Amino acid sequence: MKNIVVIGAGIVGLATAWQAQKNFPGVKIIVLEKEPIHALHQTGRNSGVIHSGIYYKPGTKKAHLCRQGYEMILHFARFYDIPFRISGKLIVARSPGEFNRLYKLYENGRKNGLDDLEILDKKAIAKYEPHIKGLKAIRVPQTGVIDFTKVTDTLAEIITLNGGEILYNHQVLALEKPGRPNLITNRGNIKADRVVVCAGLHSDRLFGKKYRIIPFRGEYFKLKPGQAKKINGLVYPVPDPRFPFLGIHITRHINNKVTAGPNAVLAFGREAYRKTAFNLRDTTETFTWPGFWKLALRYGKIGISEMIRSLSKRQFTREVSRWIPGIHPSDLIPHPSGIRAQVVDKSGNLIDDFIIEKEGKITYVVNAPSPAATASLAIAQSIVGTIENTHP
């Protein structure tokens, strides 16, 4: 094997390239990135939260790789002197109707190896977050924050220092699979012995017709300093199984800015970060996918409420005020949004777990939603472990 080509220079792609260099010394590692810089999309626009693994179903790839990746990302950050903070998280029940789900979540976390979880009453909540309204909460001490862009900066530096290449402005237009894979790019063709596709928002276009990426824009606001000082760490809601996404939460980031969000709305483009942005190809692919309409029928009401909250800052503020009393629209400053690459099958099911599939000499990271950044080094280790160092 002479070379391995990784498509995509987000955190999962660069982690995979880094791991491949370690496993296969002497093999040329090439990363192809369509943008002029790395980590421009999901990696550079995520919440920066180092996830603990409490939410994920025991036995799933998400649960396993998140817990493994958590330890790996902390070790990596310490070794390369990347700032992070393990600030802890509260998952807060605001009504008695949420207590049963809170206790089930606690047991789920224990099954995933989180032995230090605590159930807090109203008085104990106030010790950690005195300005947060809540009746009961789970304290998750393992949760933290980091700048994942700095992690990718470090990965890119290591890869290039060790002889790898990151070819920016190289968009892969097609992938010819028979025999030795041939990557057709806007800058010419590249032959590869092994290929790993980490294309994020565009992963389905290289994988095939089994799944479709439906883009959802996550919209955030930053709290003005007077309100931001009320938040010490991270405050999350109890997940509602009737809804596909987690809902608005409050995060104090590694730079000490505090954000509220995300509001999750259908985006009219896979890179449509502004509300007015529109991409005809992406939108056509969304609306012609049979699974989208089944999804819309299932979650239409919540989708409409998310859209209303997107269009009305007052409605968004009302939701945040359920956490922090006294919040006004003037306390919230627009913050850059992100796009969640949500994989949906033809039956309208939101695919929640990681999907990594191998076909011959090509490995596809089909679905890597949150906590993919936390789990990135573990995902990479898993992928590279399946690559054989044999002649093509």
Protein Blocks (a to p, Z undefined) as FASTA:
>chain_A
ZZdcdehjafklmmmmmmmmmmmghiacddddfbfbehklmmmmmnoiacehlmpcghia
klmmmmmmmmmmmmmmmmnopacddebpadddfbfklmmmmmmmmmmmmmnopakbccdd
fklmmmmmmmbgcfbdcddfkbccddfklmmmmmmmmmmmnopacdehiacfbdcfehja
ddddfkbccddfbdcddehjmmmmmnommbccdddddddddddfklmmmpmbbcdddddf
kbmbfbjcddddfkopacedddddddebfklmbfkbccfklmmmmmmpmklmmmmmmmmm
mmmmmmmmmmmmklmmmmmmmmmghiafklpccdddddddddddfkopacfbdcdddehj
accdfbacdfkkmmmmmmmmmmmmmpccddZZ
